[in-house]
Structures are given as structure tokens and as C-alpha cells.
Amino acid sequence: MADLDVEVVRGEARALVRVTGDLDKLTAPLLKESLARLFAEGRVHIVIDAALLDFCDSSGLWTLVEHQRRVAAHAGSLRLVGVQGVMRRVLEVTGLRNAFDGVALAEL
């Protein structure tokens, strides 16, 4: 069974969300719930730290794109940092790298 850990560090209107493990069809709802909670709290500037993400499928990517659209509609932003491996490849293949307010690749 896939496993995902979502750690949230809250700031004033901002939040850092660290994801560890696999972001897929089974675990995407956990991230979606965390992001929805942040949005409900008025935090519309989000940084997703993907440095410890082992896997991301289309369900996980869609969760991120969907939240990007939500915060953008409220003058917010969603940035991805520490992008590597499968997540990096998925963003390149789909052309969705530019869908986010920023994508910082992991340093090798």
C-alpha cells in the first residue's frame, strides 16, 4: 500500500507543505485535504517541498494543478521546490512545469 506523509508548517498567509513518500491515486486525497484546510484558513501562498517525494502519478499532479488554480483565483501562489526524480520527469513530459508559480529543481 502506498504511503504519504504530509507535514504542514503555517505562516501568516503562507504555508510550507512537505510531502514524503508516494503521491498517487490512493494518497492524493490526503494532500488535497491538507491543501483545502490551508485554503479555508486563508493561506493562499503555498510552497510544496517535494524533495522527499518518491513517486507522483497523474492523480497527484492533478491535485497540485487544481490547488494552483484555486489559489491563483485568490491572488495566491503555489511553488514546488526540491523537485527531482519521477516528479521532475512528470512535469517535463506533461509540460505542466509552467503551470506553477515556480518550480525549483533539487540540486544534485
Secondary structure, DSSP 8 states (H G I E B T S, - for coil): ---EEEEEEE-SSEEEEEEEEEESTTTHHHHHHHHHHHHHTT--EEEEEEEEEEEE-HHHHHHHHHHHHHHHTTT-EEEEEEE-HHHHHHHHHHTGGGGSSEEEE---
